[in-house]
Amino acid sequence: MKENEKGKSSISLRAFLLLHGTLLLYAVVTVLTKLASGYLSRADWLMTAVMLVCSVAALGAYSILWQQVLKRMPLSFAYSNKGVCTLWTCLFGVLFFGESLTLGKAAGILVVLLGVWLVVTDHD
């Protein structure tokens, strides 16, 4: 973290991209587990196991990356950005599972993203 001329800390672009890449990986886990549940309902045990192993591996990678994120920025900043996962999971649902994006869901995502923005920006 660097301090700007007002003495406030700033997050580097590299750390910010690491944060959001890590959060994207976390959202991918939701896709893998949903795929696993689909295979499970069809009693396809091999593909269920493959999807579960992939989701556990992705969670392992996520946890290592999350620790790297926390070394580079305040916990409050990093954790408040987790709301972005709502956007990713909704988009993945639409793209991969044919789920609908209703006006209510879109409004909810906008509220969450506005909340993230309010928490992470400096206000005097």
Phi and psi in radians as a Rosetta constraint file:
Dihedral C 1 N 2 CA 2 C 2 CIRCULARHARMONIC -1.983 0.35
Dihedral N 2 CA 2 C 2 N 3 CIRCULARHARMONIC 2.718 0.35
Dihedral C 2 N 3 CA 3 C 3 CIRCULARHARMONIC -1.810 0.35
Dihedral N 3 CA 3 C 3 N 4 CIRCULARHARMONIC 2.386 0.35
Dihedral C 3 N 4 CA 4 C 4 CIRCULARHARMONIC -1.513 0.35
Dihedral N 4 CA 4 C 4 N 5 CIRCULARHARMONIC -3.060 0.35
Dihedral C 4 N 5 CA 5 C 5 CIRCULARHARMONIC -1.125 0.35
Dihedral N 5 CA 5 C 5 N 6 CIRCULARHARMONIC -0.345 0.35
Dihedral C 5 N 6 CA 6 C 6 CIRCULARHARMONIC -1.574 0.35
Dihedral N 6 CA 6 C 6 N 7 CIRCULARHARMONIC 0.039 0.35
Dihedral C 6 N 7 CA 7 C 7 CIRCULARHARMONIC 1.467 0.35
Dihedral N 7 CA 7 C 7 N 8 CIRCULARHARMONIC 0.119 0.35
Dihedral C 7 N 8 CA 8 C 8 CIRCULARHARMONIC -1.603 0.35
Dihedral N 8 CA 8 C 8 N 9 CIRCULARHARMONIC 2.557 0.35
Dihedral C 8 N 9 CA 9 C 9 CIRCULARHARMONIC -1.365 0.35
Dihedral N 9 CA 9 C 9 N 10 CIRCULARHARMONIC 2.577 0.35
Dihedral C 9 N 10 CA 10 C 10 CIRCULARHARMONIC -2.194 0.35
Dihedral N 10 CA 10 C 10 N 11 CIRCULARHARMONIC 2.677 0.35
Dihedral C 10 N 11 CA 11 C 11 CIRCULARHARMONIC -1.723 0.35
Dihedral N 11 CA 11 C 11 N 12 CIRCULARHARMONIC 2.295 0.35
Dihedral C 11 N 12 CA 12 C 12 CIRCULARHARMONIC -1.226 0.35
Dihedral N 12 CA 12 C 12 N 13 CIRCULARHARMONIC 2.727 0.35
Dihedral C 12 N 13 CA 13 C 13 CIRCULARHARMONIC -1.055 0.35
Dihedral N 13 CA 13 C 13 N 14 CIRCULARHARMONIC -0.697 0.35
Dihedral C 13 N 14 CA 14 C 14 CIRCULARHARMONIC -1.073 0.35
Dihedral N 14 CA 14 C 14 N 15 CIRCULARHARMONIC -0.771 0.35
Dihedral C 14 N 15 CA 15 C 15 CIRCULARHARMONIC -1.155 0.35
Dihedral N 15 CA 15 C 15 N 16 CIRCULARHARMONIC -0.679 0.35
Dihedral C 15 N 16 CA 16 C 16 CIRCULARHARMONIC -1.113 0.35
Dihedral N 16 CA 16 C 16 N 17 CIRCULARHARMONIC -0.755 0.35
Dihedral C 16 N 17 CA 17 C 17 CIRCULARHARMONIC -1.163 0.35
Dihedral N 17 CA 17 C 17 N 18 CIRCULARHARMONIC -0.666 0.35
Dihedral C 17 N 18 CA 18 C 18 CIRCULARHARMONIC -1.059 0.35
Dihedral N 18 CA 18 C 18 N 19 CIRCULARHARMONIC -0.770 0.35
Dihedral C 18 N 19 CA 19 C 19 CIRCULARHARMONIC -1.003 0.35
Dihedral N 19 CA 19 C 19 N 20 CIRCULARHARMONIC -0.891 0.35
Dihedral C 19 N 20 CA 20 C 20 CIRCULARHARMONIC -1.310 0.35
Dihedral N 20 CA 20 C 20 N 21 CIRCULARHARMONIC -0.496 0.35
Dihedral C 20 N 21 CA 21 C 21 CIRCULARHARMONIC -1.139 0.35
Dihedral N 21 CA 21 C 21 N 22 CIRCULARHARMONIC -0.705 0.35
Dihedral C 21 N 22 CA 22 C 22 CIRCULARHARMONIC -1.136 0.35
Dihedral N 22 CA 22 C 22 N 23 CIRCULARHARMONIC -0.721 0.35
Dihedral C 22 N 23 CA 23 C 23 CIRCULARHARMONIC -1.182 0.35
Dihedral N 23 CA 23 C 23 N 24 CIRCULARHARMONIC -0.610 0.35
Dihedral C 23 N 24 CA 24 C 24 CIRCULARHARMONIC -1.114 0.35
Dihedral N 24 CA 24 C 24 N 25 CIRCULARHARMONIC -0.741 0.35
Dihedral C 24 N 25 CA 25 C 25 CIRCULARHARMONIC -1.056 0.35
Dihedral N 25 CA 25 C 25 N 26 CIRCULARHARMONIC -0.727 0.35
Dihedral C 25 N 26 CA 26 C 26 CIRCULARHARMONIC -1.050 0.35
Dihedral N 26 CA 26 C 26 N 27 CIRCULARHARMONIC -0.695 0.35
Dihedral C 26 N 27 CA 27 C 27 CIRCULARHARMONIC -1.215 0.35
Dihedral N 27 CA 27 C 27 N 28 CIRCULARHARMONIC -0.558 0.35
Dihedral C 27 N 28 CA 28 C 28 CIRCULARHARMONIC -1.076 0.35
Dihedral N 28 CA 28 C 28 N 29 CIRCULARHARMONIC -0.564 0.35
Dihedral C 28 N 29 CA 29 C 29 CIRCULARHARMONIC -1.016 0.35
Dihedral N 29 CA 29 C 29 N 30 CIRCULARHARMONIC -0.610 0.35
Dihedral C 29 N 30 CA 30 C 30 CIRCULARHARMONIC -1.112 0.35
Dihedral N 30 CA 30 C 30 N 31 CIRCULARHARMONIC -0.643 0.35
Dihedral C 30 N 31 CA 31 C 31 CIRCULARHARMONIC -1.158 0.35
Dihedral N 31 CA 31 C 31 N 32 CIRCULARHARMONIC -0.799 0.35
Dihedral C 31 N 32 CA 32 C 32 CIRCULARHARMONIC -1.077 0.35
Dihedral N 32 CA 32 C 32 N 33 CIRCULARHARMONIC -0.725 0.35
Dihedral C 32 N 33 CA 33 C 33 CIRCULARHARMONIC -1.254 0.35
Dihedral N 33 CA 33 C 33 N 34 CIRCULARHARMONIC -0.579 0.35
Dihedral C 33 N 34 CA 34 C 34 CIRCULARHARMONIC -1.178 0.35
Dihedral N 34 CA 34 C 34 N 35 CIRCULARHARMONIC -0.693 0.35
Dihedral C 34 N 35 CA 35 C 35 CIRCULARHARMONIC -1.085 0.35
Dihedral N 35 CA 35 C 35 N 36 CIRCULARHARMONIC -0.720 0.35
Dihedral C 35 N 36 CA 36 C 36 CIRCULARHARMONIC -1.062 0.35
Dihedral N 36 CA 36 C 36 N 37 CIRCULARHARMONIC -0.723 0.35
Dihedral C 36 N 37 CA 37 C 37 CIRCULARHARMONIC -1.174 0.35
Dihedral N 37 CA 37 C 37 N 38 CIRCULARHARMONIC -0.584 0.35
Dihedral C 37 N 38 CA 38 C 38 CIRCULARHARMONIC -1.152 0.35
Dihedral N 38 CA 38 C 38 N 39 CIRCULARHARMONIC -0.755 0.35
Dihedral C 38 N 39 CA 39 C 39 CIRCULARHARMONIC -1.166 0.35
Dihedral N 39 CA 39 C 39 N 40 CIRCULARHARMONIC -0.638 0.35
Dihedral C 39 N 40 CA 40 C 40 CIRCULARHARMONIC -1.110 0.35
Dihedral N 40 CA 40 C 40 N 41 CIRCULARHARMONIC -0.716 0.35
Dihedral C 40 N 41 CA 41 C 41 CIRCULARHARMONIC -1.170 0.35
Dihedral N 41 CA 41 C 41 N 42 CIRCULARHARMONIC -0.391 0.35
Dihedral C 41 N 42 CA 42 C 42 CIRCULARHARMONIC -1.665 0.35
Dihedral N 42 CA 42 C 42 N 43 CIRCULARHARMONIC 0.105 0.35
Dihedral C 42 N 43 CA 43 C 43 CIRCULARHARMONIC 1.044 0.35
Dihedral N 43 CA 43 C 43 N 44 CIRCULARHARMONIC 0.578 0.35
Dihedral C 43 N 44 CA 44 C 44 CIRCULARHARMONIC -1.630 0.35
Dihedral N 44 CA 44 C 44 N 45 CIRCULARHARMONIC 1.508 0.35
Dihedral C 44 N 45 CA 45 C 45 CIRCULARHARMONIC -1.142 0.35
Dihedral N 45 CA 45 C 45 N 46 CIRCULARHARMONIC -0.641 0.35
Dihedral C 45 N 46 CA 46 C 46 CIRCULARHARMONIC -1.124 0.35
Dihedral N 46 CA 46 C 46 N 47 CIRCULARHARMONIC -0.872 0.35
Dihedral C 46 N 47 CA 47 C 47 CIRCULARHARMONIC -1.194 0.35
Dihedral N 47 CA 47 C 47 N 48 CIRCULARHARMONIC -0.557 0.35
Dihedral C 47 N 48 CA 48 C 48 CIRCULARHARMONIC -1.058 0.35
Dihedral N 48 CA 48 C 48 N 49 CIRCULARHARMONIC -0.822 0.35
Dihedral C 48 N 49 CA 49 C 49 CIRCULARHARMONIC -1.113 0.35
Dihedral N 49 CA 49 C 49 N 50 CIRCULARHARMONIC -0.724 0.35
Dihedral C 49 N 50 CA 50 C 50 CIRCULARHARMONIC -1.065 0.35
Dihedral N 50 CA 50 C 50 N 51 CIRCULARHARMONIC -0.812 0.35
Dihedral C 50 N 51 CA 51 C 51 CIRCULARHARMONIC -1.142 0.35
Dihedral N 51 CA 51 C 51 N 52 CIRCULARHARMONIC -0.657 0.35
Dihedral C 51 N 52 CA 52 C 52 CIRCULARHARMONIC -1.196 0.35
Dihedral N 52 CA 52 C 52 N 53 CIRCULARHARMONIC -0.715 0.35
Dihedral C 52 N 53 CA 53 C 53 CIRCULARHARMONIC -1.111 0.35
Dihedral N 53 CA 53 C 53 N 54 CIRCULARHARMONIC -0.735 0.35
Dihedral C 53 N 54 CA 54 C 54 CIRCULARHARMONIC -1.095 0.35
Dihedral N 54 CA 54 C 54 N 55 CIRCULARHARMONIC -0.699 0.35
Dihedral C 54 N 55 CA 55 C 55 CIRCULARHARMONIC -1.189 0.35
Dihedral N 55 CA 55 C 55 N 56 CIRCULARHARMONIC -0.675 0.35
Dihedral C 55 N 56 CA 56 C 56 CIRCULARHARMONIC -1.150 0.35
Dihedral N 56 CA 56 C 56 N 57 CIRCULARHARMONIC -0.717 0.35
Dihedral C 56 N 57 CA 57 C 57 CIRCULARHARMONIC -1.101 0.35
Dihedral N 57 CA 57 C 57 N 58 CIRCULARHARMONIC -0.744 0.35
Dihedral C 57 N 58 CA 58 C 58 CIRCULARHARMONIC -1.131 0.35
Dihedral N 58 CA 58 C 58 N 59 CIRCULARHARMONIC -0.674 0.35
Dihedral C 58 N 59 CA 59 C 59 CIRCULARHARMONIC -1.163 0.35
Dihedral N 59 CA 59 C 59 N 60 CIRCULARHARMONIC -0.631 0.35
Dihedral C 59 N 60 CA 60 C 60 CIRCULARHARMONIC -1.107 0.35
Dihedral N 60 CA 60 C 60 N 61 CIRCULARHARMONIC -0.798 0.35
Dihedral C 60 N 61 CA 61 C 61 CIRCULARHARMONIC -1.108 0.35
Dihedral N 61 CA 61 C 61 N 62 CIRCULARHARMONIC -0.716 0.35
Dihedral C 61 N 62 CA 62 C 62 CIRCULARHARMONIC -1.030 0.35
Dihedral N 62 CA 62 C 62 N 63 CIRCULARHARMONIC -0.787 0.35
Dihedral C 62 N 63 CA 63 C 63 CIRCULARHARMONIC -1.146 0.35
Dihedral N 63 CA 63 C 63 N 64 CIRCULARHARMONIC -0.626 0.35
Dihedral C 63 N 64 CA 64 C 64 CIRCULARHARMONIC -1.188 0.35
Dihedral N 64 CA 64 C 64 N 65 CIRCULARHARMONIC -0.779 0.35
Dihedral C 64 N 65 CA 65 C 65 CIRCULARHARMONIC -1.147 0.35
Dihedral N 65 CA 65 C 65 N 66 CIRCULARHARMONIC -0.638 0.35
Dihedral C 65 N 66 CA 66 C 66 CIRCULARHARMONIC -1.086 0.35
Dihedral N 66 CA 66 C 66 N 67 CIRCULARHARMONIC -0.673 0.35
Dihedral C 66 N 67 CA 67 C 67 CIRCULARHARMONIC -1.110 0.35
Dihedral N 67 CA 67 C 67 N 68 CIRCULARHARMONIC -0.658 0.35
Dihedral C 67 N 68 CA 68 C 68 CIRCULARHARMONIC -1.164 0.35
Dihedral N 68 CA 68 C 68 N 69 CIRCULARHARMONIC -0.675 0.35
Dihedral C 68 N 69 CA 69 C 69 CIRCULARHARMONIC -1.052 0.35
Dihedral N 69 CA 69 C 69 N 70 CIRCULARHARMONIC -0.823 0.35
Dihedral C 69 N 70 CA 70 C 70 CIRCULARHARMONIC -1.151 0.35
Dihedral N 70 CA 70 C 70 N 71 CIRCULARHARMONIC -0.424 0.35
Dihedral C 70 N 71 CA 71 C 71 CIRCULARHARMONIC -1.246 0.35
Dihedral N 71 CA 71 C 71 N 72 CIRCULARHARMONIC -0.389 0.35
Dihedral C 71 N 72 CA 72 C 72 CIRCULARHARMONIC -1.797 0.35
Dihedral N 72 CA 72 C 72 N 73 CIRCULARHARMONIC -0.148 0.35
Dihedral C 72 N 73 CA 73 C 73 CIRCULARHARMONIC -2.727 0.35
Dihedral N 73 CA 73 C 73 N 74 CIRCULARHARMONIC 2.852 0.35
Dihedral C 73 N 74 CA 74 C 74 CIRCULARHARMONIC -1.121 0.35
Dihedral N 74 CA 74 C 74 N 75 CIRCULARHARMONIC 2.544 0.35
Dihedral C 74 N 75 CA 75 C 75 CIRCULARHARMONIC -0.996 0.35
Dihedral N 75 CA 75 C 75 N 76 CIRCULARHARMONIC -0.736 0.35
Dihedral C 75 N 76 CA 76 C 76 CIRCULARHARMONIC -1.077 0.35
Dihedral N 76 CA 76 C 76 N 77 CIRCULARHARMONIC -0.677 0.35
Dihedral C 76 N 77 CA 77 C 77 CIRCULARHARMONIC -1.173 0.35
Dihedral N 77 CA 77 C 77 N 78 CIRCULARHARMONIC -0.857 0.35
Dihedral C 77 N 78 CA 78 C 78 CIRCULARHARMONIC -1.095 0.35
Dihedral N 78 CA 78 C 78 N 79 CIRCULARHARMONIC -0.840 0.35
Dihedral C 78 N 79 CA 79 C 79 CIRCULARHARMONIC -1.206 0.35
Dihedral N 79 CA 79 C 79 N 80 CIRCULARHARMONIC -0.630 0.35
Dihedral C 79 N 80 CA 80 C 80 CIRCULARHARMONIC -1.134 0.35
Dihedral N 80 CA 80 C 80 N 81 CIRCULARHARMONIC -0.457 0.35
Dihedral C 80 N 81 CA 81 C 81 CIRCULARHARMONIC -1.286 0.35
Dihedral N 81 CA 81 C 81 N 82 CIRCULARHARMONIC -0.222 0.35
Dihedral C 81 N 82 CA 82 C 82 CIRCULARHARMONIC -1.071 0.35
Dihedral N 82 CA 82 C 82 N 83 CIRCULARHARMONIC -0.343 0.35
Dihedral C 82 N 83 CA 83 C 83 CIRCULARHARMONIC -1.042 0.35
Dihedral N 83 CA 83 C 83 N 84 CIRCULARHARMONIC -0.387 0.35
Dihedral C 83 N 84 CA 84 C 84 CIRCULARHARMONIC -1.110 0.35
Dihedral N 84 CA 84 C 84 N 85 CIRCULARHARMONIC -0.422 0.35
Dihedral C 84 N 85 CA 85 C 85 CIRCULARHARMONIC -1.045 0.35
Dihedral N 85 CA 85 C 85 N 86 CIRCULARHARMONIC -0.505 0.35
Dihedral C 85 N 86 CA 86 C 86 CIRCULARHARMONIC -1.044 0.35
Dihedral N 86 CA 86 C 86 N 87 CIRCULARHARMONIC -0.758 0.35
Dihedral C 86 N 87 CA 87 C 87 CIRCULARHARMONIC -1.083 0.35
Dihedral N 87 CA 87 C 87 N 88 CIRCULARHARMONIC -0.860 0.35
Dihedral C 87 N 88 CA 88 C 88 CIRCULARHARMONIC -1.061 0.35
Dihedral N 88 CA 88 C 88 N 89 CIRCULARHARMONIC -0.802 0.35
Dihedral C 88 N 89 CA 89 C 89 CIRCULARHARMONIC -1.155 0.35
Dihedral N 89 CA 89 C 89 N 90 CIRCULARHARMONIC -0.636 0.35
Dihedral C 89 N 90 CA 90 C 90 CIRCULARHARMONIC -1.142 0.35
Dihedral N 90 CA 90 C 90 N 91 CIRCULARHARMONIC -0.773 0.35
Dihedral C 90 N 91 CA 91 C 91 CIRCULARHARMONIC -1.114 0.35
Dihedral N 91 CA 91 C 91 N 92 CIRCULARHARMONIC -0.714 0.35
Dihedral C 91 N 92 CA 92 C 92 CIRCULARHARMONIC -1.107 0.35
Dihedral N 92 CA 92 C 92 N 93 CIRCULARHARMONIC -0.665 0.35
Dihedral C 92 N 93 CA 93 C 93 CIRCULARHARMONIC -1.072 0.35
Dihedral N 93 CA 93 C 93 N 94 CIRCULARHARMONIC -0.737 0.35
Dihedral C 93 N 94 CA 94 C 94 CIRCULARHARMONIC -1.187 0.35
Dihedral N 94 CA 94 C 94 N 95 CIRCULARHARMONIC -0.821 0.35
Dihedral C 94 N 95 CA 95 C 95 CIRCULARHARMONIC -1.246 0.35
Dihedral N 95 CA 95 C 95 N 96 CIRCULARHARMONIC -0.742 0.35
Dihedral C 95 N 96 CA 96 C 96 CIRCULARHARMONIC -1.784 0.35
Dihedral N 96 CA 96 C 96 N 97 CIRCULARHARMONIC -0.373 0.35
Dihedral C 96 N 97 CA 97 C 97 CIRCULARHARMONIC -2.167 0.35
Dihedral N 97 CA 97 C 97 N 98 CIRCULARHARMONIC 0.124 0.35
Dihedral C 97 N 98 CA 98 C 98 CIRCULARHARMONIC 1.164 0.35
Dihedral N 98 CA 98 C 98 N 99 CIRCULARHARMONIC 0.396 0.35
Dihedral C 98 N 99 CA 99 C 99 CIRCULARHARMONIC -1.302 0.35
Dihedral N 99 CA 99 C 99 N 100 CIRCULARHARMONIC 2.748 0.35
Dihedral C 99 N 100 CA 100 C 100 CIRCULARHARMONIC -1.641 0.35
Dihedral N 100 CA 100 C 100 N 101 CIRCULARHARMONIC 2.611 0.35
Dihedral C 100 N 101 CA 101 C 101 CIRCULARHARMONIC -1.858 0.35
Dihedral N 101 CA 101 C 101 N 102 CIRCULARHARMONIC 1.709 0.35
Dihedral C 101 N 102 CA 102 C 102 CIRCULARHARMONIC -1.431 0.35
Dihedral N 102 CA 102 C 102 N 103 CIRCULARHARMONIC 2.919 0.35
Dihedral C 102 N 103 CA 103 C 103 CIRCULARHARMONIC -1.069 0.35
Dihedral N 103 CA 103 C 103 N 104 CIRCULARHARMONIC -0.680 0.35
Dihedral C 103 N 104 CA 104 C 104 CIRCULARHARMONIC -1.120 0.35
Dihedral N 104 CA 104 C 104 N 105 CIRCULARHARMONIC -0.734 0.35
Dihedral C 104 N 105 CA 105 C 105 CIRCULARHARMONIC -1.127 0.35
Dihedral N 105 CA 105 C 105 N 106 CIRCULARHARMONIC -0.756 0.35
Dihedral C 105 N 106 CA 106 C 106 CIRCULARHARMONIC -1.087 0.35
Dihedral N 106 CA 106 C 106 N 107 CIRCULARHARMONIC -0.750 0.35
Dihedral C 106 N 107 CA 107 C 107 CIRCULARHARMONIC -1.117 0.35
Dihedral N 107 CA 107 C 107 N 108 CIRCULARHARMONIC -0.714 0.35
Dihedral C 107 N 108 CA 108 C 108 CIRCULARHARMONIC -1.085 0.35
Dihedral N 108 CA 108 C 108 N 109 CIRCULARHARMONIC -0.746 0.35
Dihedral C 108 N 109 CA 109 C 109 CIRCULARHARMONIC -1.098 0.35
Dihedral N 109 CA 109 C 109 N 110 CIRCULARHARMONIC -0.736 0.35
Dihedral C 109 N 110 CA 110 C 110 CIRCULARHARMONIC -1.083 0.35
Dihedral N 110 CA 110 C 110 N 111 CIRCULARHARMONIC -0.700 0.35
Dihedral C 110 N 111 CA 111 C 111 CIRCULARHARMONIC -1.106 0.35
Dihedral N 111 CA 111 C 111 N 112 CIRCULARHARMONIC -0.770 0.35
Dihedral C 111 N 112 CA 112 C 112 CIRCULARHARMONIC -1.087 0.35
Dihedral N 112 CA 112 C 112 N 113 CIRCULARHARMONIC -0.807 0.35
Dihedral C 112 N 113 CA 113 C 113 CIRCULARHARMONIC -1.137 0.35
Dihedral N 113 CA 113 C 113 N 114 CIRCULARHARMONIC -0.640 0.35
Dihedral C 113 N 114 CA 114 C 114 CIRCULARHARMONIC -1.119 0.35
Dihedral N 114 CA 114 C 114 N 115 CIRCULARHARMONIC -0.715 0.35
Dihedral C 114 N 115 CA 115 C 115 CIRCULARHARMONIC -1.079 0.35
Dihedral N 115 CA 115 C 115 N 116 CIRCULARHARMONIC -0.750 0.35
Dihedral C 115 N 116 CA 116 C 116 CIRCULARHARMONIC -1.044 0.35
Dihedral N 116 CA 116 C 116 N 117 CIRCULARHARMONIC -0.819 0.35
Dihedral C 116 N 117 CA 117 C 117 CIRCULARHARMONIC -1.058 0.35
Dihedral N 117 CA 117 C 117 N 118 CIRCULARHARMONIC -0.758 0.35
Dihedral C 117 N 118 CA 118 C 118 CIRCULARHARMONIC -1.106 0.35
Dihedral N 118 CA 118 C 118 N 119 CIRCULARHARMONIC -0.661 0.35
Dihedral C 118 N 119 CA 119 C 119 CIRCULARHARMONIC -1.257 0.35
Dihedral N 119 CA 119 C 119 N 120 CIRCULARHARMONIC -0.677 0.35
Dihedral C 119 N 120 CA 120 C 120 CIRCULARHARMONIC -1.571 0.35
Dihedral N 120 CA 120 C 120 N 121 CIRCULARHARMONIC -0.199 0.35
Dihedral C 120 N 121 CA 121 C 121 CIRCULARHARMONIC -1.612 0.35
Dihedral N 121 CA 121 C 121 N 122 CIRCULARHARMONIC 2.639 0.35
Dihedral C 121 N 122 CA 122 C 122 CIRCULARHARMONIC -1.435 0.35
Dihedral N 122 CA 122 C 122 N 123 CIRCULARHARMONIC 2.342 0.35
Dihedral C 122 N 123 CA 123 C 123 CIRCULARHARMONIC -2.266 0.35
Dihedral N 123 CA 123 C 123 N 124 CIRCULARHARMONIC 2.232 0.35
